[in-house]
């Protein structure tokens, strides 16, 4: 068996992939363009990738290909109809980063809610030295207890965030982007109700026809001026120009983003205008990337390959 990693750098250099060596010949490429992917997959039995597009252009000459493994939950980069016509199976991984993304959600929230950048700067700039009071009150912040937390997309990650928010004493409401998700124990509301009622709005939804550009100028206008918005779903769910305007005009209080419409960040991203870290926090798509989550992810994929070739007729793609 020949296993080809097309963009191994997307996993990080610190993750041990030696267990794959027991499965057969393993070739790892840091990155692959579409043209390089077409050449590198010609005699591969399995390809492992994150962002590389998988379609007739990239794997049309792959005569031995039997399995495509995506090191992520989302499979927007797969032409699944083409794979089906070719009889090529695919696998993705769900649930590996639930704890990590939930953790990062709260890290971003508390950074913004408690004005941590301001207070860190206050001390590091030595303004606390010789201050008359032991406490500095100039940048007020509220407590989380009693706030309403609205979640857009109550899947595995959304439910974990809801559980933690509840432990902090929040009232949790959610909006089902498909209109079909009913979760016992949580109050399902319309999008307008969620935006109007929530002190914190966090997005944990996939990108699809229901969520593309969901958070636009109209949506931000419905939010409270004191609200904090967090996007840990997918970048194109947010119209970034509209978010930039909402922050500049004080329509909402602050935003934290781990995902952008174009990644890495493009030079013309309108959010570059906002330099105030109390109002905007952007992290470079790291919410999923704890050492434990990435290790879990790659161990799971190795197991999927073993299972597939142990019985290539068993197992269904993770949905």
Secondary structure, DSSP 8 states (H G I E B T S, - for coil): -EEEES-GGGT-TTS--GGGGGGSEEEE-S---HHHHHHHTTT-SEEEESS--BSHHHHTT-TT--EEEESSS--TTB-HHHHHHHT-EEE---STTHHHHHHHHHHHHHHHHTTHHHHHHHHHTT-STT-SSSS--SS----STT-EEEEE--SHHHHHHHHHHHHTT-EEEEE-SSS----TTSEE--HHHHHHH-SEEEE----STTTTT-B-HHHHHHS-TT-EEEE-S-GGGB-HHHHHHHHHTTSSSEEEES--SSSS--TT-GGGG---TTTEEE--S-TT--HHHHHHHHHHHHHHHHHHHH-TT------
